[in-house]
Amino acid sequence: MANKLHLRVVTPTGQFYDGSCDMVIMKTIDGDTGVLYGHQPLTTILDLGCLRILDEGSEKKSTLMGGFAKVNSEGLTIISDAAEWPGDIDIERAEKSRQRATERLEGTSKGTSEVDHSRAEAALKRAVLRIDIAGVEK
């Protein structure tokens, strides 16, 4: 039996995932990063993106709303602002959020602040990610 990577994902609402797997792929600010058992120690900042958990030929995907990751001899620990499985995503709510963010971005050229523009961009990225991940289950 091959060695397994221990993965723990924690959000402000509690433990999202705690288990063993063959490989994890996560989106960092430097791009996608894959982690296997025995990976060198690493601490990295996470971007909004898809968390992929690969184990014995199967793959689980979830959203990962930023945070940071630490790899050490005990495994991989991810602390994220939020994470969701595809089946837990309310697609209708995500679509409405995308629409509101798009409307805000279209209106930002009419004298709104840079902060409002940045918030609208972040909301749009979160909504698009949630919609994309929810589509995985279809």
N, C-alpha and C positions, 0 to 999 in steps of 0.2 A: 504494500500500500504506500502510495506517495505521501509525502508530508503535505499538510494542508495549512493554509493561511487562516489565522483567526481574525475575523472582521467584526468590529463593533462600531455602530453608527448611533450617535447620540444627538438629540435635538432638545430644544428648551422644554418640549412636552414629554420627554422621556426617552427611553431606549427604543430606537427604530429597528435595529437589527443586531443580533449577536449570534454568530455562528462561524463555521468553518467553510472554506471554499478553495477552489484551485487558483483563481485569479480575480482581481478587482481592477476595473478600469474606471477612472474618475477624471473629470475635467478640472485641471488646475489653471492658474492664470498663465502658465507657460504652454498649455495645450493638454491633450490627453496623456495620462500617465497610467501605466499598468504596473501592478504589484503582484508578485508571486511570493510563495514561502521563501524565507531566507533573503529577502530584499535588503539592500543596505539601508542603514538608518536614514530617515528623511523626515523633514517637516516642510510642508508646503501649504500655500494658500489655495483654496478652492474657488472656482468660478461657478456661476450658474451652469448646470449641465446635467447630463445623464450619468447615473451611477450604474455600472454594469457589474453584476456578480456572476461569475462563471464557475460552475461546479459539475463535474462528471458529465459533460456534454450538454448541460442545460444552462440557460441564461435567465437571470432576473434583472429587470430594469426598474429604476425609480428616478424621481427627480432628486436633485441635490441643489439646494439654494444657497450656495456659497459655504464659507466656513474655513476650516483647516483640517489637515490630515497629518498624522504622525505614524511613521513606521519605526518599529524597534523589534527587539528579539521576541516580544510577546505578540506581535502581529501588527495590524493596521487599525488605528482608532481614528474615526472621523467625527468631528464636532461640527454640526451644520445648523444654520438658522432654521431650516425645515427640510423635510424629505417626504415624498409620497409615492406609494405604489400606484400603478396605472388604474387599478380598480377602485381606488379611493378618491380619484380626481373627479370633481363635478365639471364635466365638459361644458355644460351650458353656462355655468358661472365663469369658467375660464374664457369662453368666447366673449361674454359680456365685458370681462376685464380687458381683453385684447381690444375690443371696440372702443371702450372708454379711453384707453391709453393712446390708441391711434388718433382719436379725436383731439385729445389734449396735445399730442405732438403736432398735429396740423394747426392748432391754435397758438402754439408757442412762438411762432414767427411774428405774432401780432403783439409784441411788447411784454410777454411773460418773462419771468426771471429764468436764469440759467438753472437754478435749483429745481424749478417746476419742470423744466425740460429734462433734466437728469432723472427726476422721479418718474416721469412718464416713460422714459426709455427703459428704466429698470422694471416698471410694471409691465411693459410690453414684452420684454425678454422673459419674465416669469410666466406670463400668460401663454406665450408661444411654446415655451418648454413644457408646460403642463399639458397643453393640447397635443404636442408631439408625443409625449410619453403615454398619454391616455390612448392614443391611436395604436400603440404597441399591442394592446390587448385585443384589438379588433381583428 
